[in-house]
Amino acid sequence: MRSPVSPVIANLSMEEFEEQAIATATYKPKIWKRYVDDTFTMEIKKDNTIPFRDMSVSRDSNGLLTTSVYRKPTHTDQYLAYDSHHPQSVKREC
């Protein structure tokens, strides 16, 4: 289920967030680029919880919002096999 306005809303939301982050940053970046990912998906709340930007946002009975880390159901906690053919420096970073 896709909404044609989802990319627009996601872009506006990120633009506002980025402008505020840059305006309040101690060290201003000389250049700012954005990688757009997952802007065409739509989530529906379940049990007053919805995933949003790698967070799980929940609303309690008083209307208070709480957050926790969100992992997609396909998340495996595997990042890079040590015996892969990546350079040692990359393996150490993981």
PyMOL commands that set and color helices and strands:
alter all, ss='L'
color gray80, all
select helices_A, chain A and resi 6-24+88-93
alter helices_A, ss='H'
color red, helices_A
select strands_A, chain A and resi 49-52+55-59+65-69
alter strands_A, ss='S'
color yellow, strands_A
deselect
rebuild
show_as cartoon
